Amino acid sequence: MTQVRYPDDKRLLVEKALQDFFPPKDNYPELIYKAMRHSLISGGKRFRPVLTLLVAETIGNELIDVMPTACAIECVHTYSLIHDDLPIIDDDEMRRGKPTCHVLFGEDIAVLAGDALFAEAFYLIANKQVVDDPAKIVKVVDELSNASGPKGMVGGQVLDIISAGKKVNLDTLKFIHSHKTGMLISASCRIGAILGGASKEELTAFSNYAEHLGLAFQVTDDILDVVGEEISLGKKPGSDERMQKATYPSILGLKRSKEIAEEAVKNAKIALQDVKKDTSSLANLADFVYCRNK
Amino acid sequence: MTQVRYPDDKRLLVEKALQDFFPPKDNYPELIYKAMRHSLISGGKRFRPVLTLLVAETIGNELIDVMPTACAIECVHTYSLIHDDLPIIDDDEMRRGKPTCHVLFGEDIAVLAGDALFAEAFYLIANKQVVDDPAKIVKVVDELSNASGPKGMVGGQVLDIISAGKKVNLDTLKFIHSHKTGMLISASCRIGAILGGASKEELTAFSNYAEHLGLAFQVTDDILDVVGEEISLGKKPGSDERMQKATYPSILGLKRSKEIAEEAVKNAKIALQDVKKDTSSLANLADFVYCRNK
């Protein structure tokens, strides 16, 4: 396999848009904006918004600007990290190589910074996203709220918390991963397709792609937590083990986990065959997800 | 003044709709739904959704069903209470006469129950609210996210936290109240008007009404915290004093605070004169807000 490169051009566009939507000035009370910015403007791959941009671009309408919504998805992701990192939940002090929000701003402000980013996500979509048809915005809000609520991200996080320290079977692990991480990745993909005006068949194909991509992402994350280096994770590896959390390697072993991730990448690329457009950037993204651990 | 009655018929409709949207079964993981329901299905006046219903009804289209959105607003209010009650924020153990969410379910689940209700609010609006024009839904999401984020509820709560134990002037107190409580009350009113198809002039009138109503509500709440009884508050009075929080009575005295509340009620009713419909139910609600403390 040739070297797989991350779409850094898209990442930089997201970075710039986030800076524009959340400028470091003229806000009151300043503290909450500082806390939000600390966690939001923190580098990272911007995987979810980049995925949204790539899907919208793949559909072909290059003029469509999905950036407000792409940034909204990053706000939701960031809010979930801030809350997950709290001492009363996962108790992580470092994230993306920086102290976590509560370490710098206190737990009260961290809870509220997460809440504020969640609210801002929907504000960006409703107030800043330009579309030809407002029904698209309604569908986007539907997708994003569903993916981030109790039927999605929160549900997965709760089961993860309940399961910590217990013997967890593969079905439970799959539920945790597909809800805690998978649904927001899937929504990022579907939302790009919805805003881009995908046909019903294309939306189905993108959904299938996203499901496999999400699995590859999660299993690779688990693998990285075992074999990764601190510098590439931005936090100490082994935190899942420390928290006694179930992972693919802990249930199935490292070898089988790698096979599952490889298979998921393959299936993601197969799903793209139903999109009759140039899907090479999305195939490349799937490759990248797995290659992170090499 | 004759006895002012709360619109209990509307409250009961909200109560039933909340029960229907959040049934006590068939949900997984069960724990998060139990925690959400504990805080959501807990009695209370349902002031905000009732206000939404009254405004929509006042505009005259009785067939308009704004219930999913009205319930969404109650979800936002409840989520903010769950987070505010956390030991790392206000540390309240009782709410509406029952143990708060974290007391029964733990702080981790309480944070996530709040998050889940916030997500469900936008899901109810995008997925369950039927409208003639999807642009109305977009406007509702815009209003609600703005009112609940850093420019609204969260901003007020942050300034409240920062100000605790400090000498606070009237401007700061006004900012805290108008953002922490006022903007969601105002949004409840405006959203009812938007969904009901209010004219631009009517929307302005309802906004003015809501601003005065919100002020009356906040000042009366402050007064109740000084003079109220535990049973009517559902929590111990004096909690503002215990938390060293600024209130209208602590800055302006009880007598002047009562005058301000009375004046606000009067102004709310004057604002209604610009709505050329039967606004008696809204005038009555303004009276009720102040009469609570008698």
Interface residues (C-beta under 8 A of the other chain):
Chain A: N27 Y28 P29 L31 I32 Y33 M36 Y79 S80 H83 L86 I88 I89 G106 E107 D108 I109 V111 L112 G114 D115 A116 F118 A119 E120 A121 F122 Y123 I125 A126 N127 D133 P134 A135 I137 V138 K139 V141 D142 L144 S145 N146 S148 G149 P150 G152 V154 G155 Q157 V158 L159 I161 I162
Chain B: N27 Y28 P29 L31 I32 Y33 M36 Y79 S80 H83 L86 I88 I89 G106 E107 D108 I109 V111 L112 G114 D115 A116 F118 A119 E120 A121 F122 Y123 I125 A126 N127 D133 P134 A135 I137 V138 K139 V141 D142 L144 S145 N146 S148 G149 P150 G152 M153 V154 G155 Q157 V158 L159 I161 I162
